[in-house]
Amino acid sequence: MSLVAPSTRRLGRMLRALLAASLALTLTAQPVMAQSILRDAETEAYLKEISAPIVAAAGLQPGNVDIVLVGDKEINAFVAGGQAVYIHSGLIEAADNTNEIQGVIAHEVGHITGGHVIRFGEGARGATGITLLSLLLGAAAMAAGSAEAGMGVMMAGQQAALGKFLAFNRVQESSADAAGVGFLNKAGISGKGMLSFFLKLRKEEYRYASTYAEVDPFMQTHPMSGEREATLSADVLKSPAYNNKTDPALDAKFKRIKAKLIGYMDDPTTALRKYPESDQSAAAHYARAYAWHRGAYPDKAVEEVEKLVASDPKDPYYRELQGQILLESGKPKEAIGPLRIAVQGSRSSPLISSLLGHALLATEDPALVPEARDVLKVAVARDRDNPFAWYTLGMAYSRLGDEPRAQLATAERYALLGNDRLAMASAEAAMTRIPRGTPDYIRAEDIALSARAAASQRKK
């Protein structure tokens, strides 16, 4: 379930896949992990902050809803089961302010509270029944000697099935729109951003319509953006929160987030064109630092970061970037100071802590290994879903001669990566040398059992 309707060409590919799936009587969604998940401490903190009032207004616990950043230039956001909203980096780049991002999040939370991913099968079952009937009738016509008539019946049936499925999907999208407006109202957040973002979507529709073919509103996964805008306008305009302003501090954070994403995701030349040297704002320094770093100009990257640090020496994210550039430029000892400041300033952010642990180990100084282990233990305790942190912790344990816990950390890493065979082997190796009944032993046992069950299920 996503906020944005796909392009005509991509929609065609998706629909063909849906129709083909009916032959197997199943409809499956592409795994989210097949896409690139971006982890950034500052971005995750920002998305959590701006979504918290919306999530609370929806009757959910903010700590139980994840806002996940996907490294994809397409303007899109979606939910894929559970309480997680996935936002493409391209959507943040296309947005103009925090309020537009909040409008997107409100819509997607509407999908979560509506149980739309769970109910996806309802629409699929009706479409599948029509498709199967058309296949049977078409096959009968072919058997009777009329191949042309048979193909016509099949294609007409598929078109009808497709229309039924898309109609079901459009109802869900409209429902998520209405729910999203309600959440914004309850949270005291203006719906202006939701409306202005739909205007962007309408422009996208017109662009694709002129490129391929006139858009048929009955063959879309979503209601037309113009219709959505008209429907929502009445509710948004009468909202008591309509004229509420976004906290300027949040929009300042948005500009930083957008700039760093452009610096990281865009081609360096493009990023530098969007943020020329004449722009001396914090956001521009951020974008250029990432662009120069990605373009293999470490001195220029450091120069940009130093300007940021000079403006606010205690900013943890400026210090994080400073440490990252130094570390990845082959200067781990110089990176430790900035990263220690970043960890302290971010209240031991797991992502920043794992970077500090990496820097401490990269110095190859044995005296720093115990600190690396302790920092990384805190990191994985607060964020267990970071394979790199587990890998680095395993290295720290290994250098300290604690091979059983190095094997346990390795098992954690392989379990996250979905490598059941190596997760099970590493966990079982750890169990042979970790005292039975201890928390570490029980955890290793859990990993081994889960990996064995997953492997067995795949064989079936």
C-alpha positions, 0 to 999 in steps of 0.5 A: 500500500503506497501513497503514490501511484506508479508510472504507467509503464511500471504499473503495466509490469506490476499488473502483468505480474499480478495476473500471472500470479493468479495461475498459482492462486497466490499474490505476493509482494516484493520483500522490503529487504530486497530494496536498499534500506538507508540507516542514518542517525539524524534522519531516523531521529527526525522522522521519529520526532515528526511522526510521533504526534501522528502515531499517537493520534492514531492510537498507536504507540510511537515506540512501536511504529518504525519510519524506515528510509529506503534508498530509492530516487522514486517519489513513493512511500508504503507500508508492507505489513506490521507497524512500519512506514517506508519512505523513499529518499526521493520523496524527501528530496521532492518535498518542500518542508516538514509538513509535506512529509507529515502528510505522507506519514499520516496517509501511510499510518492510515493504511496501518490502522485500516489493516489494509496490508492484511486485507490485500487478499480480499481484493486479490481473491475476487480478481483471481476468481474472475481470471480463473473463470476467463482462463477456463472459458478461453481454454474451452473455446480453444478446444472447440477450435476457435483460438482467436475467440479463446484468447479474446475471452481470456484477455477480457477476463483479465481486464475485468479482474484487473478492474475489480482489483484496482477498484478495491485498491482505490477504496483503500487509498481513499480510506487512508487519505481520510484517516490521515486527515483525521490524525493530522487534525487530532495532532494539531498539524495542518493538512496544507502539506498533504494537499501541496504534496498531492499537487506534486503527484498530479504533475507527475500524472500529467507528465506520464500521461503526455509521455505514454497515454491519457490516464484512465482513472479506472485503471489506476491503483490510486484515485487520481491526485486531482480527485484526492485533492478535491476530496481532501480540500473540504476536510482540510480547509475546515480543520481548526489546525489548518493555519497552524505553523510548523515549528521552525526548528523542524523545518531547519532539520528538514533542510539538513536532512534533504541536503545530506540525502542529495549529497549522498544519493545524487551524483556529486556533480548534480549535488554540487550544482544544487548547492553551489559554493555561493550558498553558505547555509548549513544545509549547503555545507552538509550537501557539499561535504557528502558530495565531495566525500563521495567524489573522493575529494577528502580535503574539500569534504573536511573543509566543508565539515570544519565550517559546520563544526565551527558554527556548532562544535557540540552538534553530534551529527556534524561531529559524526560526519567529521569522524566518518570522513576521517575514518573513511579517509584512512585516519581512524585515530583522528576520527575517535575524538569527533565520534566520542563527542557525537556519541555523547551528544546523541545520547549514545545513538546506536548507529554513531556508537557502532561507528565509534567502535569501528574507528577504535578497532581500525586503529589496531591499538590493543589498548582501545579494544575493550572500549570498542567492545563496551561501546558496541555492546551498548549499540547492539543492545539498543538496536539489534537490527544492525548487521555491521555493529554485530560484525564489528562486535564479533571482531572486538570479542575475537581480538580479546580472545573471547571466541564463543561470544565472537561466534555468537555475534557472528550468529546474530549477524548472519541471522539478520542477513537471512543466512540460516546455514551460517547462523545455525553453525555459528550459534551451535559453535558458540553453545559448545563453549558458553556456559549452559543456562546463561543469557548468552547460551539461551540466545545462541540456542534461540538463533540455532532453533530459529535458523533450523526451522527456517531452513526446514521450512524452505526445503518444504 
